[in-house]
């Protein structure tokens, strides 16, 4: 896909959400993850921006005051787009002094699309979140930095403020709330669902290509299609298993399940990238082929931080008996 992501795209997806706060049970959790999966299957960069929107609304719902929650929910229903910008610009980290925001953020996905950003700053007692209405405190956006082979449409840029004034009610929660578990690390299950959707999209597009080319009956291609399906279904099943195992009050077990899902999705994605290129060949590398953008987007989006740490956590959880194979 080449079309830019519009706020209206996020607004349309927002209308599909049954709630903005944390899912209360397995059914609600799976419904949200299936929505994210479907968006990723349709458009990975859109899925990335939408996942950040969902994340931000859940955080405000979890830690905000009643007035903050009401205002954020109303804004989202009226078409506002939310995001979470946590990664500091290494050259000038974001700071807050006398209710003025200065410094910057890197990897600010949706910059130019997002209307309200949750921006983290260091404060006494821990990381503090600030809900910044970007109409009132617009950042300078450096669009020259995000020069990558995929996910360009996620508009993941560097942003910076210079003593932008914020209202006293900008703070969401208390210092340290943002990194409370299992929501901080466990929230990775949302983007794993988007990634799993992107993996399914590769399977869809390889199948469509082979069927249209009359090559799906070739025994070598049939084996590749089987392997593609098994990898994609394994990724989806791992996300569903982690969702079923989620318990707010069983932090280590919950985070172990999420780590296992992340590893499973990463490994499935790597395998699917290899199989798709082998199945379609050089045609998948032509810029006008649907697979070219999907493969490039997936290759970039899979590179979430710390894949080795997720494997280590998963192995430790197996050793501790927190994770065991089940049917």
N, C-alpha and C positions, 0 to 999 in steps of 0.2 A: 504494500500500500504506500501511496505517496502523499495522500491528502494530509493536511495539518490537522492536529487535534483541536477541536473547538470546545468552548465551555458548554455549548449545547449538547455535545456528546456526553459529557460527564453528567449534565443535568438529566438527560434521558435515562442514564444508568441509575442515577440516584433514585429515580422514581420506582425502580425495581427492588429497592431495599425495604425490607419489612420493618427495620428498626435501625437506629443510628448508634445505639449503645452496644455493649458486649453481648454476644449471643448467650442466652440463658440456659440452653440445653443442647443436646446433640442435634436435634432436628434443626434448630435455628442456626447452629454452627455449620452444619453441612449445607444448609440452604445458601448461606453466605459464600462458603467456599465454592459451591457449584456455580454461583453467579460469577465469581472471580475467574474460575476455570473457563467458563463460557466466553468471557470477555477476552482472556488470553488466547483462546482458540481462534477468536475472530481477529484480534489485533493486539499484539504484545505491547507496543508502546502505549496504546490506550489503556491496556490493563495495568501497566506500571503506574500511570498517573491516577487511574481510578482507585487502585489499591492504596496509594498514599492519601487520597481523599477519604476513603473508608477508615484508614488508620487514624487520621486526624480527628474525625468525628467521634470515633470510639474513645480516644484520649480525652477529648473535651467532655464527653458524656460521663467518663469514669472519674475524672478529677476536678472538673469545673464546678462552679456554683450553679444553683438553680437558674439564676439569671443568665449566666454564660451558656448553659446548655440550651435554654429556650432560644436565645438569640442565634446560636450557631445552627440549631435545627431549622429555625425559620429561614435563615439565610440560605442553607443548603436546599431547602424546598423551593426557594425562589431563584435558584440557579447559581449560587456561589460555589466556588471550587476550593476545597481545602487541601493542604499538603503539610508534610512534616519535613523540615529542613534541619537535620541534626549535625551533619558532618561539617566541622569548622574549616574555614579557609586557613590553610597552614601559615599563610603569610600575615593574616590579620583576623584572628578568631573573633566571633561576635561577642560583644560585651554590652552590659547595661549599666549606666551610671546616671543617677538623677532622672530616671525615666526617659533616658535617651539611648537609642540603640545605635551602636557603631560596630564596624567590622563586618565580616562576611561569612558566607557559607559556600562550601563546594558541594557538588552533586545535588544541587537544588532542582529536583525533578519537577517539571511543570512550570518552570519560571516563564512568566509571560502568559500562562494559562491560569495558574492558581490565583485566587482573589484573597485568600486568607491563609497565612502560613503559620504553623507552629514552629517557632524558632527557639532553639535551646541555647542557654548561656550558663556559664559557671556562676554559682552563687554560694554563699555561706550555707553549708548544709547539703550541698549537692547540686545536680543539674536542675536548672529551672526552665520551664517552658513558658514562652510568651506567645499569645495569639495576636498576630500582627495583621491588621486590615491593610492590605497592600495599596489600597486606594489612598489611604491617609498617610502611609509611610512607604512609598514606592522605593524599591532598591534599584541601584544601578545593576544592570544585567550584562555580564560578560559572555557573549555568545561565541566568542572566538575559541573558547577552551574545549568545548564538546565536539571534538573532531574524531569520531569513532566510526568503525565500519558498520555498526548496527545501532538500533535504538536511537537514532538521531531525532526522531519525531517525539521522543519523550521530553525534549527540551530541558535536558539536565545541564544546567549552566552554573556558573559562579555568580553569586549576588553579593552586594555590599551596601551598607548604610553608613551615613556620616551624621551622627548625632540626631537621628530621626526621633521626634517626640512620640511617646506612647502614653496612652491613658493609664491611670492607676489600676484599672481592672484588666490589664493585659495579661497578668500572670495567671497561668492555669495550674491549679494545685500548689503544693508546697515543694521546696527544693528536695530532690530525691525521688519524688513521685514517678517521674518519667521512667526511671530504670527499675521500677518494682516488677518482680516476677510473679507469675509466669508470663505476664503480658508483654514485657519488653522483648525478651528473646523469643518467647512463644509466638509473638506476632508474626514471626517469619513464616508461619504456616500460611498466612495470606498470600505472600508473594510466591511461595512454593506452589500454591494452587494455580496462580497465574502462569508460572513457568510450566506446570504440568499441562495446562491448556495449550501453551505454545508447542509443546512436544506433540500433543494430539494433532495440532494443525499441520505439522510436518507430515505425519502419517496420512492425513487427509489429502494433502497436496501431492505426495508421492503416489498414492493410490490413483488419484485422478489423472495424473500424468501417464502412468503406466497403462491404465485402462484406455485412455484416449489414443495412446500410441500403439495399442494392440499388443502390448508386451507383458500384460499381467499374467498370462498363462505360461510364460517361460518359467521352468522349474527353479532357476536361480532367483528370479524375481519373486516368485511365490514364497521362497524361503525368506527373502529379505522382508517381504510384506508381513510374514508371520513374526519375524524378529522385531520389526517396527511396532506391531501391535502389542507384543508382549512387553516391550520396554515402556510404551506409553501407558498401558494398563497398569503396569507395576508402579509407575509414578503416581497415577491417580489413586490406586489402592493404598499406597503409603500415606498420602495426604488424608484419605478417609480414615485410615487406622489411627493416625495421630489425633484427628478430630474426635473420634470415638473415645480415645484414651484421655482426653483433656479433663483435668480436675483442678479448679482454682487452688484447692488446699493441698494438692499433692504436687508440689512444685518440681521436685527432681524427676519424678516419673513423667510428668507432663512434658518437661523440657527434653527429656531423653527421647520421648516419642517424636517431638518436633525435629530434633537433631537427626533421628533416623530417617524421617521423611525428607529432610533436606538432602541427605546423602543419597537416598534412593532417587530423588528427582534429578540431582546433579548427574549421577551415573547414567540414568536413563537418557538424559539430554545429550550427554557426550556420545552415547551409543547411537542415538537416533541421528545426530549430525553426520556421523560416519556412514551409517547405512543409507541415508537419503542421498548423499553424494555418490555413493557406489551404485545405487539403483538408477538414478537419473543421469549421472555423468555430467559432462561439461554443460549441458543445457541448463542445469540448475544454477550455473554461474553467470548466465546471461542476465543483465539487469532487468530486462522486461519479463523474466520468468517469475511467477508468483513465489517460487521457492527461494529465490535469491534473497529477497528481503526477509523472509521468515527465518532462513538459516542464519543470516547475519544478525538479526535481532536476538534470536535465541542464544547464539554464541556469546553475545555481549551480556545479555540478561542473566545467564547462568553464572556469571562471575561475581556473585554476591560475596561479601567478605567471609573469610575463614572457613573454606570447605574442609581443610585438614582438621580444624578444631572440632567440626561437627562429627567427623569420623572418630576422633579421639573420645569425644563425649559419648558417642554411641557405643564404642567398645567398652568404656568404663561402665556404662549402664548395663551392658550384657554381663560383665564380670560381677556386678553387684546384684544381679537378679532382677533389675528393674525392667529389662527388656528380655523377652523370651519368645521364640516362634510360637504362633497360635493359629488355629484355623477358625 
